[in-house]
Amino acid sequence: MEPIVSELAVNLARAQFAFTVSFHIIFPAFSIGLASYLMVLEGLWLKTGSDTYLRLFKYWRKIFAVAFGMGVVSGIVMAYQFGTNWSVFSDKAGPVIGPLMAYEVLTAFFLEAGFLGIMLFGMGRVSKRLHFIATIMVAFGTLLSATWILSVNSWMQTPAGFSINEAGQFIPESWMEIIFNPSFPYRLVHMVLAAYLTTAFVVGAVGAWHLLKDRTNEEARKMFSMAMWMAAIVAPIQIIAGDFHGINTLEHQPAKVMAMEGHFESHDHGAPLYLFGIPDQENQELKYAIGIPKASSLILKHDLNAPLAGLDTIPREDQPPVAIVFWSFRIMVGIGMLMLLVGVTSLFLRWRKRLYEASLFHKFALVMGPSGFVAVLAGWITTEVGRQPFTVYGMLRTTESIAPVEAPAVAASLLAFVVVYFALFGAGTYYILKMMNKTPGELGKLPGTVTRTAGTTPAASLDPDAMNHAE
């Protein structure tokens, strides 16, 4: 007989994992985009020889190092929870998700770790070509890491390629079907684009901040221009990718889409797109609803009169928490629209040759700096809460996945996580903001001293900046 775990213990364990993953996801979302940005900056420097790109590379490299380190630390804690609070889930799903997570470590993480030191400290000590290769490998490693992790998460959303043995464990039958499960391509594209937009708006905000202080700052103008190009190009692509992802979710996780749309009732002749409402799951209704008639059917099925089923077709015990999913989805979409507005406005200002003089737009870009992180968190909440009440969608319930833990023990560890995380990552974030407050000219240089053993004389040729010019 399996031990009975209280509802409070389940909710506390879920809250603990949600808290730690919320801290963790913002750092990879930033480092994935920033690693690619560093690759572009170094490539442009090698191609043009412009010192502006070199100073920007050194500037953002330091910020990347801190963000990458915090991402690694925050990720380790999550893995331990699989063996403590969620050991039953690990036992049942481990034969599938265990190898996938091991592949992430053996390929992506080792690749990043192997070349990270060269990228951070090798400039001037190795050839320019080798250093650029190291930067490319770090950027590729971050993308490869996201690929494996999203494959794991996508399998939990749309499980495929498995069978279940006598012990109730998920046993791999086809690794190709497991890795490339039905939602994986859509989820990967959506997340990587979100990471690029997150980084673009951080870079744009830093550029805007320095432009507000000095419009002639060449590095600020360059980073702001590059960020606005990214916003103008990627934001509309992300909206299209999100549409495809939504259609895929409707096919494989209809209850999640019903919660996102606030559709408690089915619609036989076109469903409205609710812009606002107060979900009342107890009474199965959306109160004070304001919507556009038939627009939801148009978006999801590209047909104004297409029927859409509602939560009245889903048993109460299988429905996700509608209010959380409903509002987190609207936060994500709302921020996406604001990002699109920033991109379009930047194109207009660029055409009018006022991109670097429009102080009001610079203030708007500055405010939008953290918007990518908020959108990523809102999207993650939509995805994960919308999967409830299952850990493996339709196959394994959350209440069946938890270890036999007691609520006081989980509450104590959750409180400890809250205190330590806010102290540790609060300090790290504060340090990053302090670095961003400096201009690339102030922060971009690496220390000119080199650690050496006693009795040796300083080697001037090992100064990174000196060797850069010598090359």
Backbone hydrogen bonds, N-H to C=O, Kabsch-Sander energy under -0.5 kcal/mol:
donor,donor_aa,acceptor,acceptor_aa,energy
5,V,3,P,-0.5
10,V,6,S,-2.0
11,N,7,E,-2.5
12,L,8,L,-2.4
13,A,9,A,-2.4
14,R,10,V,-2.4
15,A,11,N,-2.4
16,Q,12,L,-2.4
17,F,13,A,-2.2
18,A,14,R,-2.7
19,F,15,A,-2.5
20,T,16,Q,-2.4
21,V,17,F,-2.7
22,S,18,A,-1.8
23,F,19,F,-1.6
24,H,20,T,-2.3
25,I,21,V,-2.8
26,I,22,S,-0.8
27,F,23,F,-0.6
27,F,24,H,-1.1
29,A,25,I,-2.1
30,F,26,I,-1.2
31,S,27,F,-3.0
32,I,28,P,-2.8
33,G,29,A,-0.9
34,L,30,F,-2.5
35,A,31,S,-2.4
36,S,32,I,-1.3
37,Y,33,G,-2.1
38,L,34,L,-2.6
39,M,35,A,-1.9
40,V,36,S,-2.1
41,L,37,Y,-2.6
42,E,38,L,-2.6
43,G,39,M,-2.2
44,L,40,V,-2.5
45,W,41,L,-2.2
46,L,42,E,-2.5
47,K,43,G,-2.0
48,T,44,L,-2.9
49,G,45,W,-2.8
54,L,50,S,-1.1
55,R,51,D,-2.7
56,L,52,T,-2.1
57,F,53,Y,-2.4
58,K,54,L,-2.4
59,Y,55,R,-2.1
60,W,56,L,-2.6
61,R,57,F,-1.8
62,K,58,K,-1.4
63,I,59,Y,-1.2
64,F,60,W,-2.5
65,A,61,R,-2.1
66,V,62,K,-1.6
67,A,63,I,-2.4
68,F,64,F,-3.1
69,G,65,A,-1.9
70,M,66,V,-2.2
71,G,67,A,-2.0
72,V,68,F,-2.1
73,V,69,G,-2.2
74,S,70,M,-2.3
75,G,71,G,-1.5
76,I,72,V,-1.5
77,V,73,V,-1.1
78,M,74,S,-0.8
79,A,75,G,-1.3
80,Y,76,I,-1.3
81,Q,77,V,-1.1
82,F,78,M,-0.7
82,F,79,A,-0.9
83,G,79,A,-0.6
83,G,80,Y,-1.1
84,T,80,Y,-0.8
86,W,81,Q,-2.3
87,S,84,T,-0.9
89,F,401,S,-2.1
90,S,86,W,-2.2
91,D,87,S,-2.2
92,K,88,V,-2.3
93,A,89,F,-3.2
94,G,90,S,-1.4
96,V,93,A,-1.6
97,I,93,A,-2.5
98,G,94,G,-2.3
100,L,96,V,-1.0
101,M,97,I,-2.3
102,A,98,G,-2.1
103,Y,99,P,-2.5
104,E,100,L,-1.5
105,V,101,M,-1.5
106,L,102,A,-2.8
107,T,103,Y,-2.0
108,A,103,Y,-0.6
109,F,104,E,-2.4
110,F,105,V,-1.6
111,L,107,T,-1.9
112,E,108,A,-2.7
113,A,109,F,-3.0
114,G,110,F,-2.3
115,F,111,L,-1.5
116,L,112,E,-1.9
117,G,113,A,-0.7
119,M,115,F,-2.3
120,L,116,L,-2.7
121,F,117,G,-2.7
122,G,118,I,-2.1
124,G,126,V,-0.7
125,R,122,G,-2.6
126,V,122,G,-1.9
131,H,127,S,-2.4
132,F,128,K,-2.3
133,I,129,R,-2.3
134,A,130,L,-2.2
135,T,131,H,-2.1
136,I,132,F,-2.4
137,M,133,I,-2.5
138,V,134,A,-2.2
139,A,135,T,-2.2
140,F,136,I,-2.9
141,G,137,M,-2.5
142,T,138,V,-2.1
143,L,139,A,-1.6
144,L,140,F,-2.6
145,S,141,G,-2.5
146,A,142,T,-2.0
147,T,143,L,-1.9
148,W,144,L,-2.0
149,I,145,S,-2.3
150,L,146,A,-2.5
151,S,147,T,-1.6
152,V,148,W,-2.0
153,N,149,I,-2.5
154,S,150,L,-2.7
155,W,151,S,-2.1
156,M,152,V,-1.7
157,Q,153,N,-1.3
158,T,154,S,-3.4
163,S,171,I,-2.2
165,N,169,Q,-2.0
168,G,165,N,-1.8
170,F,92,K,-3.3
171,I,163,S,-3.9
171,I,169,Q,-0.6
173,E,161,G,-2.9
174,S,161,G,-2.0
178,I,174,S,-2.1
179,I,175,W,-3.0
180,F,176,M,-2.4
181,N,178,I,-0.8
181,N,179,I,-0.9
184,F,181,N,-1.4
187,R,183,S,-2.4
188,L,184,F,-2.8
189,V,185,P,-2.1
190,H,186,Y,-2.3
191,M,187,R,-2.3
192,V,188,L,-2.6
193,L,189,V,-2.3
194,A,190,H,-1.6
195,A,191,M,-2.2
196,Y,192,V,-2.2
197,L,193,L,-2.4
198,T,194,A,-2.5
199,T,195,A,-2.3
200,A,196,Y,-2.5
201,F,197,L,-2.3
202,V,198,T,-1.5
203,V,199,T,-2.9
204,G,200,A,-2.7
205,A,201,F,-1.9
206,V,202,V,-2.3
207,G,203,V,-2.6
208,A,204,G,-2.6
209,W,205,A,-2.4
210,H,206,V,-1.9
211,L,207,G,-2.1
212,L,208,A,-2.2
213,K,209,W,-0.8
214,D,210,H,-2.2
217,N,214,D,-1.5
221,R,217,N,-2.3
222,K,218,E,-2.3
223,M,219,E,-2.6
224,F,220,A,-2.2
225,S,221,R,-2.3
226,M,222,K,-2.4
227,A,223,M,-2.2
228,M,224,F,-2.2
229,W,225,S,-2.0
230,M,226,M,-2.0
231,A,227,A,-2.3
232,A,228,M,-2.5
233,I,229,W,-2.0
234,V,230,M,-2.9
235,A,231,A,-1.5
237,I,233,I,-0.9
238,Q,234,V,-2.9
239,I,235,A,-1.7
240,I,236,P,-1.8
241,A,237,I,-2.7
242,G,238,Q,-2.7
243,D,239,I,-1.6
244,F,240,I,-2.0
245,H,241,A,-2.4
246,G,242,G,-2.4
247,I,243,D,-2.0
248,N,244,F,-2.2
249,T,245,H,-2.4
250,L,246,G,-2.3
251,E,247,I,-1.5
252,H,248,N,-1.9
253,Q,249,T,-3.5
256,K,253,Q,-0.9
257,V,253,Q,-1.3
258,M,254,P,-2.4
259,A,255,A,-2.0
260,M,256,K,-2.5
261,E,257,V,-2.5
262,G,258,M,-1.0
263,H,258,M,-2.2
264,F,262,G,-1.3
267,H,308,L,-3.1
273,L,292,I,-2.5
274,Y,272,P,-0.8
275,L,273,L,-0.6
275,L,290,I,-2.8
276,F,290,I,-1.7
278,I,287,K,-2.8
280,D,285,E,-2.8
281,Q,279,P,-0.6
284,Q,280,D,-0.7
285,E,280,D,-2.0
287,K,278,I,-2.4
287,K,285,E,-0.7
289,A,286,L,-0.7
290,I,276,F,-2.5
292,I,273,L,-2.4
295,A,292,I,-1.6
296,S,271,A,-1.1
297,S,271,A,-1.5
298,L,294,K,-1.6
299,I,295,A,-2.2
300,L,296,S,-2.8
301,K,297,S,-2.3
302,H,298,L,-0.9
303,D,297,S,-1.3
306,A,303,D,-1.5
308,L,267,H,-2.6
311,L,263,H,-2.3
312,D,264,F,-1.1
313,T,310,G,-2.0
314,I,311,L,-1.6
318,D,315,P,-1.9
319,Q,316,R,-1.3
322,V,320,P,-0.9
325,V,321,P,-1.7
326,F,322,V,-3.2
327,W,323,A,-2.2
328,S,324,I,-2.4
329,F,325,V,-2.0
330,R,326,F,-1.2
331,I,327,W,-2.1
332,M,328,S,-2.2
333,V,329,F,-2.5
334,G,330,R,-2.6
335,I,331,I,-2.3
336,G,332,M,-2.0
337,M,333,V,-2.1
338,L,334,G,-1.8
339,M,335,I,-2.5
340,L,336,G,-2.1
341,L,337,M,-2.1
342,V,338,L,-2.3
343,G,339,M,-2.4
344,V,340,L,-2.6
345,T,341,L,-2.6
346,S,342,V,-2.3
347,L,343,G,-1.7
348,F,344,V,-2.0
349,L,345,T,-2.6
350,R,346,S,-2.4
351,W,347,L,-2.3
352,R,348,F,-1.9
353,K,350,R,-1.1
354,R,349,L,-3.2
355,L,349,L,-0.6
357,E,354,R,-0.8
358,A,354,R,-1.5
359,S,357,E,-1.6
362,H,358,A,-1.9
363,K,359,S,-2.2
364,F,360,L,-1.8
365,A,361,F,-2.7
366,L,362,H,-2.1
367,V,363,K,-2.2
368,M,364,F,-1.9
369,G,366,L,-1.3
371,S,368,M,-1.5
372,G,369,G,-0.5
374,V,370,P,-1.7
375,A,371,S,-2.6
376,V,372,G,-2.5
377,L,373,F,-2.4
378,A,374,V,-2.6
379,G,375,A,-2.7
380,W,376,V,-2.6
381,I,377,L,-2.5
382,T,378,A,-2.3
383,T,379,G,-2.3
384,E,380,W,-2.9
385,V,381,I,-2.4
386,G,381,I,-0.6
386,G,382,T,-1.2
387,R,383,T,-0.5
387,R,384,E,-0.6
388,Q,384,E,-0.5
388,Q,385,V,-1.0
390,F,387,R,-1.4
391,T,396,L,-2.8
392,V,396,L,-1.5
393,Y,156,M,-3.0
393,Y,391,T,-0.6
395,M,392,V,-2.7
396,L,392,V,-2.5
398,T,389,P,-2.3
400,E,397,R,-0.7
401,S,398,T,-1.4
402,I,398,T,-0.7
403,A,85,N,-3.4
405,V,403,A,-2.4
410,V,406,E,-1.9
411,A,407,A,-2.7
412,A,408,P,-2.2
413,S,409,A,-2.0
414,L,410,V,-2.5
415,L,411,A,-2.4
416,A,412,A,-2.0
417,F,413,S,-2.4
418,V,414,L,-2.4
419,V,415,L,-2.2
420,V,416,A,-2.7
421,Y,417,F,-3.0
422,F,418,V,-2.1
423,A,419,V,-1.8
424,L,420,V,-3.3
425,F,421,Y,-2.3
426,G,421,Y,-0.7
426,G,422,F,-0.7
427,A,423,A,-1.6
428,G,424,L,-2.0
429,T,425,F,-2.4
430,Y,426,G,-2.2
431,Y,427,A,-2.1
432,I,428,G,-2.1
433,L,429,T,-2.5
434,K,430,Y,-2.0
435,M,431,Y,-2.0
436,M,432,I,-2.5
437,N,433,L,-1.5
438,K,434,K,-0.6
438,K,435,M,-1.1
442,E,439,T,-1.0
443,L,439,T,-2.3
444,G,440,P,-2.8
456,T,453,T,-1.6
460,A,458,P,-0.8
462,L,459,A,-1.9
463,D,460,A,-1.8
467,M,463,D,-2.5
468,N,464,P,-2.1
469,H,465,D,-1.8
470,A,466,A,-2.0
471,E,467,M,-2.4
